[in-house]
Amino acid sequence: MKVFSDVRFKQRTVIEFLTTEKVPPIEVHRRMQAVYGDQRIDVSTVRHWVRRFKDGELGHADLGDKTQSGRPVTASGQLQDRAEELTRGHFVEK
């Protein structure tokens, strides 16, 4: 899942930059949708990060995920593939 984390990290960087440029969250999301397509984060997540950046010091914010307690999520490759099919609305019977 490292690739997904890398994309999320890049998107947070974009959000931080556009926040410093005073771009509204909905416009940030629209621009990210044009660039990242299906891999873009939800508009509510954009709003969360905009608030986080505004509350902290712009340019010095921690872009990483907060440490969470509990067991990490794991799934087999086949299960991951099936989950992706379902979330994209491609219901394929096997």
MODELLER restraints for C-alpha pairs under 7 A, 6 or more apart:
rsr = mdl.restraints
at = mdl.atoms
rsr.add(forms.Gaussian(group=physical.xy_distance, feature=features.Distance(at['CA:9:A'], at['CA:63:A']), mean=6.49, stdev=0.5))
rsr.add(forms.Gaussian(group=physical.xy_distance, feature=features.Distance(at['CA:9:A'], at['CA:64:A']), mean=6.89, stdev=0.5))
rsr.add(forms.Gaussian(group=physical.xy_distance, feature=features.Distance(at['CA:12:A'], at['CA:63:A']), mean=6.35, stdev=0.5))
rsr.add(forms.Gaussian(group=physical.xy_distance, feature=features.Distance(at['CA:15:A'], at['CA:28:A']), mean=6.64, stdev=0.5))
rsr.add(forms.Gaussian(group=physical.xy_distance, feature=features.Distance(at['CA:15:A'], at['CA:46:A']), mean=6.99, stdev=0.5))
rsr.add(forms.Gaussian(group=physical.xy_distance, feature=features.Distance(at['CA:15:A'], at['CA:50:A']), mean=6.74, stdev=0.5))
rsr.add(forms.Gaussian(group=physical.xy_distance, feature=features.Distance(at['CA:16:A'], at['CA:50:A']), mean=7.00, stdev=0.5))
rsr.add(forms.Gaussian(group=physical.xy_distance, feature=features.Distance(at['CA:16:A'], at['CA:53:A']), mean=6.41, stdev=0.5))
rsr.add(forms.Gaussian(group=physical.xy_distance, feature=features.Distance(at['CA:18:A'], at['CA:28:A']), mean=6.77, stdev=0.5))
rsr.add(forms.Gaussian(group=physical.xy_distance, feature=features.Distance(at['CA:19:A'], at['CA:50:A']), mean=6.34, stdev=0.5))
rsr.add(forms.Gaussian(group=physical.xy_distance, feature=features.Distance(at['CA:20:A'], at['CA:58:A']), mean=6.97, stdev=0.5))
rsr.add(forms.Gaussian(group=physical.xy_distance, feature=features.Distance(at['CA:25:A'], at['CA:46:A']), mean=6.17, stdev=0.5))
rsr.add(forms.Gaussian(group=physical.xy_distance, feature=features.Distance(at['CA:25:A'], at['CA:47:A']), mean=5.68, stdev=0.5))
rsr.add(forms.Gaussian(group=physical.xy_distance, feature=features.Distance(at['CA:25:A'], at['CA:50:A']), mean=6.86, stdev=0.5))
rsr.add(forms.Gaussian(group=physical.xy_distance, feature=features.Distance(at['CA:26:A'], at['CA:43:A']), mean=6.71, stdev=0.5))
rsr.add(forms.Gaussian(group=physical.xy_distance, feature=features.Distance(at['CA:29:A'], at['CA:43:A']), mean=5.74, stdev=0.5))
rsr.add(forms.Gaussian(group=physical.xy_distance, feature=features.Distance(at['CA:29:A'], at['CA:46:A']), mean=6.59, stdev=0.5))
rsr.add(forms.Gaussian(group=physical.xy_distance, feature=features.Distance(at['CA:32:A'], at['CA:40:A']), mean=6.21, stdev=0.5))
rsr.add(forms.Gaussian(group=physical.xy_distance, feature=features.Distance(at['CA:33:A'], at['CA:40:A']), mean=5.77, stdev=0.5))
rsr.add(forms.Gaussian(group=physical.xy_distance, feature=features.Distance(at['CA:53:A'], at['CA:61:A']), mean=6.50, stdev=0.5))
rsr.add(forms.Gaussian(group=physical.xy_distance, feature=features.Distance(at['CA:85:A'], at['CA:91:A']), mean=6.29, stdev=0.5))
